[in-house]
Amino acid sequence: MGEKTSIGVDENIAGALCYILGIVSGIVLYVLEKDNKFVRFHAVQSIIVFGALIVVQWVVLPILFMVPVLGSIVGVFLHMITTLAGFVLWILLMVKAYQGETFKVPVLGDIAEKQV
């Protein structure tokens, strides 16, 4: 479909693999792929997007849960939203990368693009 990468697979497959395990696969492919900007972009975007989701779910939400009643209600709602958004983004980003598209998540994709 696209050009080969330094890891020996087509760039669209490597791009999709950047998202398969979130931050972990993003880091692995970022380290392994030195030349292909398409793969490096998707690797960095994976690290940033899923890193942000982890920070929200493991840092921000637990702080909300410390606030009695209202914090718990808002926290549960935000937890459901971030979980659903994370799942949808995970699928969407893998599909777009596999299709050979450089799909940028708003704000975070711009940050990733600057890092490549």
C-alpha positions in Angstrom: 0.0 0.0 0.0 2.7 2.5 1.1 6.4 2.6 1.3 8.3 0.1 3.4 9.6 1.2 6.8 12.9 0.4 8.5 11.2 -2.4 10.4 10.2 -4.1 7.2 6.4 -3.5 7.0 4.3 -1.1 5.0 4.0 2.3 6.6 0.2 2.0 6.9 0.5 -1.2 9.0 3.3 0.2 11.1 1.2 3.4 11.6 -1.8 1.3 12.8 0.5 -0.7 15.1 1.5 2.5 16.8 -1.9 2.5 18.5 -2.5 -1.1 19.2 -1.0 -1.0 22.7 -1.4 2.7 23.3 1.7 4.3 24.8 3.7 1.1 24.8 3.4 0.4 21.1 3.9 4.2 20.4 7.2 4.2 22.3 8.4 0.9 20.7 7.7 2.1 17.1 9.1 5.6 17.8 12.3 4.0 18.9 12.5 1.4 16.1 11.5 3.7 13.2 14.1 6.3 12.5 13.2 7.5 9.0 9.5 7.3 8.1 7.8 10.5 9.2 4.3 8.9 8.8 5.1 6.2 11.3 6.9 8.6 13.7 4.0 11.0 13.6 1.5 8.2 14.6 3.9 6.9 17.2 4.2 10.3 18.9 0.5 11.0 18.6 -0.2 7.6 20.3 2.1 8.5 23.1 0.6 11.9 23.6 -3.1 10.9 23.2 -3.0 7.9 25.4 -0.7 9.6 27.9 -3.2 12.4 28.3 -6.0 9.9 28.8 -4.0 8.1 31.5 -3.3 11.4 33.2 -7.0 12.3 33.2 -8.1 8.9 34.5 -5.4 8.3 37.0 -4.7 11.8 38.3 -7.6 14.2 37.6 -10.5 11.8 38.2 -9.2 10.5 41.6 -8.9 14.2 42.7 -12.6 14.7 41.7 -13.6 11.6 43.7 -12.3 13.3 46.9 -15.0 15.9 46.7 -18.1 14.6 48.5 -21.2 13.7 46.5 -21.0 16.1 43.6 -17.4 15.2 42.9 -18.3 11.5 42.8 -21.2 12.1 40.4 -19.1 14.3 38.1 -16.2 11.9 38.5 -18.2 8.8 37.4 -19.7 10.7 34.5 -16.2 11.9 33.3 -14.8 8.4 33.8 -17.4 7.0 31.5 -16.9 9.8 28.9 -13.1 9.4 28.9 -13.3 5.6 28.7 -15.7 5.8 25.7 -13.7 8.6 24.1 -10.5 6.6 24.5 -12.0 3.5 23.0 -13.4 5.4 20.0 -10.1 7.2 19.5 -8.2 4.0 19.7 -10.3 2.4 16.9 -10.5 5.6 14.8 -6.7 6.2 14.9 -5.8 2.7 14.0 -8.3 2.7 11.1 -7.1 6.1 9.8 -3.4 5.1 10.0 -4.1 1.8 8.2 -5.9 3.8 5.5 -2.7 5.8 5.1 -4.1 9.0 6.5 -2.3 11.4 8.8 -5.4 12.1 10.9 -4.6 14.6 13.7 -6.4 14.6 17.0 -7.3 18.3 17.7 -4.5 20.1 19.7 -2.6 16.9 20.5 -2.0 16.0 16.9 -0.5 19.4 16.3 1.9 18.8 19.2 2.8 15.4 17.8 3.4 16.9 14.3 5.9 19.4 15.8 7.8 16.6 17.5 8.4 14.8 14.2 
